[in-house]
Amino acid sequence: MSTPHPVAIITGAASGIGLALTTHLLAKNYKVFMADISPAGALTAASLPLPTPSATPPTFIPTDIASFAAQLALFQRAYAYNGSIDFFAANAGIDDSEDVFGAEVSEEAFPPGETNGHAAQHLTVAPPDLTTLDVDLSAVVGGLKLFVAFARHSARADAAQGRPRRTRSMVITASMVGLYPFETNPLYCAAKHGLVGLTRSVGPRFAREGIAVNALLPAFVPTGLAPPGLVDAVQAMGHLTPMSTVMSAYEALLEGGRAGETVECSLGELFWRRPVAYPNESQRWLNEDAAGVWGGAYGKARAEGVKTERGSGGGG
């Protein structure tokens, strides 16, 4: 990299994987912008020891990643440091905000003088709390858009000033439950499945621009998401994945040469997971050989401002 301190943004940086990654990147001479919603993040950042004399202190920016405006402000601040964002770890996440197994009908009184003809009550159901999907999936899509936009801007500046092209990298923290069912937190599971699909879908195309997008899928790692007692229980049964395994996955992705990869981190091993096998040639054709068909149709519709109907029952 051409700058003395390559710039990294890490969300969810005040604890767990994000904090460990911050320490890891400081040792590699990165200027780290730590983003977290936790009010303790500033103190955490200020108390981090610098691993080398040449290391630069991290900068903490309080950020609610569910707000696109807040993420934009984060990227603007990081970009202003030296005109480039070299690495983005979309790491922040939360567990389930909604108990999908607890759905019940409740009775709500009609306004005075009104009735439905049967009773002075009518049945209602509260809307679901989708904060988990907002933070764990939608905010990552927003972060991806920001990272790609700033990476393209930097690449154009590099070209204009005669600097060689270099790869800028985004790593998404998905989860092992992005590959498997997870009854305890089904919304978290759904979001992480979405991140796996997102990574595999955009990675190869962005790689052609020098933008690497990959995802890591940790097994059970001690983080702030775990309720009291869970870490000790999992560790006692021998199923706790050490943070060092996750850092080795980051290191492998930082080395470059990968696009759209999903690496599962379990115990002391890394598993580079591939999509499921196609059941027949038609499914393979639709996904691999029909890019021109899909792209032509959707490209024309988007250029003309046509939106597909919601609820049309379409497959694929």
N, C-alpha and C positions, 0 to 999 in steps of 0.2 A: 504494500500500500504506500501511496505517495506522501501521506501525512504522518507526522511523528506520533500522533494519537488518533488512530481510527475511531470513529464515533459509533457507539452502540446505544440503542434504546431497549430497555427491558421493562415490561409491564409486570405487575405483581412482584416488584423487586424488593419489597421490604421484608420478605420472609421466604422460607422454603426454597424451592428450586430457583426462583428469581434472585434471592439473596446469594445463594451459592454460585449462580452464574455471574453475578456482579463481581464477586471476589475472584472468580476464575478469569474474567476478562480484564480486571485491573492488573492481574499478574502478567497479562499478555500486552500490556501497555495501551489498552483502550481507554478512551474517555467515555464513561458510562453515564447515561441519563437514566436515573432510577425513577420509575413511575409507579405509584400505588395510591389507593384510596385511603390507606391506613394513616391516621394522624401521627403515628409513631415513626413513620418512614423517614422523616427529616432527621430525627435523632439517630436512627439506625445508620443512615448514610454518613452522618457526621462522625460517628464513632468507629467507622470501618478503618482498620489499619491499612496503610499503603504498603503493598508487598515489596516494592522496589523503590529506590531513590528516584527513578525516572517516572514513576506512576503519577497520574494526575488525580486529584480527589473526584469522586463521583458527584453529580448534581442531582438532588432530589426534586421532583416536580409532582406535587399532589395532583392526581388525575383519576377521574371517574371515566373509565374507558367506555362505559355505556353511552357517553356523550361524544358524538363525533366532533363537536366543537372543541371539547377538552383534548381529544386526541390530536386534532389539528394544531392546537396551541403547543402541545408537547413536541410534535415534529418540527414546528417552526423554531422552537427554542433550540432543539438539538442541531438542526441544520445551520443555524446561525453561528455555531461554534467554529466550523471551518469549511462550510459549504458542501458537506457530504454527510449522508447517513449510511454507514457501511454495513451495519448489522442491526437487525430488529428481531427481538425475541417477544413474540406475542404469547405471553405466558400467564397473564392474570386469568383467574377463573373462580367460580363459586359452585357450591353443591346445590341440590334441589331447593328451589324456592316455593314449590307447590307439591303437595301430597296428591299425586294423581290417583292414588288408591282410596282417597278419602272423600270422593265426590258424593254429595247428598243434596236432596231437595230440601228447601226450607220454606216456611210459610211467611208471607208478607201481607200485612193488612192493606185492604183497599182504602182509598180515600173515603171520608165520611159520605154516606149517601149513595155510594156505588157498590155494586155487587155483580158477581158473575152468574147469578141465578141459582147457585148451589150453596155458596157459603160466603162469608165476609172475609175470606182469606183467599189468596191465590199462591200458586207454587212458583218458586224461583230458584235459580242456581247462580252462585257467585261466579264471575269470570275467573279464569285461571291466572295465577301469578306467573308470568313468563320472563321474570327477571333473569333466570338461569340462561334462557336462550338469548336474551339481550346481551349478557356479559360474555357467555362462553362461545357464542357463534356469531351473532350479528356484529358485535364489537370487533371481532377478529376480521370479518369481511371489511369493516371500515378501516382497520389498521392496514390490511392488505392494500386497499385502494390508496391510502396515504403513502405507504412505503413505495409502491410502484410509481406513483406520480413523482415523488421526490427523487427516486433512483433515475427515472428518465430525465428529469431536469438536470441532475448532476452529470449524467452521461453526455448530454448535449454540451454542457459547459466543458467537460473533459475534451470532447472532440474539437470544440472551438479553439481551445488553448493548446491543442496538439498533444494532450496527455494520452497515454495508452489506455485502451478499454480495460476495465476491471469489473469483476463480479461483485455485486452487492447481494447480501444474503438475508433472508427472513426464515426463521425457524418458529413454527407454531407448536405450542404445547397442546397436544391432543391427550390421549390416554389409552391404556390397554383396552378400556371399555369402548373405545372407538371401533373395536373389532369384535366384541362379544356382547351378549345381553348383560344387563346389570339392573336387577330388580330393585335394589335399594335406592338408587337415584336414576330413574328412567329419563328424566329431562336432561340431566348431565350426560347420560349415555347417548341420547339422541344428538345433543350438541357435538359430542366428540366424534360420533359417526360422521356428522356433517363436516367436521374439520378434516377428517381423513379423505372424504370425497373431494373436498375443496382443494386440498394439497395435490392429490393425484390428478385432478382435472386441470389446474392452472400451471403446475410445475414445468412440464415440458415446453409449453408455449412461451412462458416468461424467460426460460433459460436461453432462448434464442436472442434475447435482448441483453443478456448478461445479468439477469435477475434470478437468483436461486431461491426457490420456495420449497421447503421441506418440513416435515413434522416429526416430532418424537412422541412416542407412546409409552410413558412410564407405567410400570406396575405400581404396587403400593410403596410410595416413598413418604417418609415423614414430613408432612407439611401442615400448615395451619388449617387446612380443610378437614383434617381428621378430628372427630369428637374425642373428648377425654377418655383415655383408656384404650383406644383402638390401636394406637401405635404399639403400645406394650404388648397387647394381645397378639397382634400379627407377628411381632418380633419373636415372641415366645414360641410361636408355631413355625418359625424359620422361613417366613415368607416376606420379610422386609427387604426391599431393594435399596442398596446404599446410594447415597447421593453421588458417589464417585462413578457409578455406572451411568447415571444421567449425564454427568459432565463429560464422560468419554464419548457419549453420543453427540453432544454439542461439538466436541473437538473434531470428530469425524466429519460432521457437516461443515464446520468452518474450513476444513481443508479444501473444500470445493469439489467440483466435478460431479455433483449429484443434483438431480432435479425431480421434484414430485415424489421423493422417497418418504417412506414411513418406517421409522425404526422403533421397534418395540424394545424397551429396556426392562429386563427381568433378572432379579438377583444380580449376578455378576456378568451377564451376557447381553449382547445386542443381537437382535434378529431383524434383518431387513425384509419386511413383509411385502409380499406382492398381492395384487388384487386377486379375487377368487377366479378360478378357471371358468372359461365360457362353456356352457352346456352343449352348444352346437355352433355351427359355422355362421348361422344367421346372426346370432348375438355378437359374435366377433366382428362380423362385417359392419353391423350397425354402429359399433363403438369405435372401430379402428379404421375401416376403409370408407366410411360414409361421411368423413369430415367435410368434403366439398358439398355434399347434399345438405347436411345440417347447416353448415356455414352459409351456403348460398341462400337458403330459405330464411334463416333468422337474420342474416345480414341485410337482406332486402327489406324484411319487415321492420327492422330497427331503423334503417335509413329512412323509411317512409313514416316512421312514428307509429307503426301498427303494434298494438299489444294483443297478445293471445288472450282468449277469454278465460276467466277464472271459472273453475268448476266445469270445464268442458269435457272432462272424463278422458282426456288424452293420456296415453301411456308414454313409456320411454324415458 
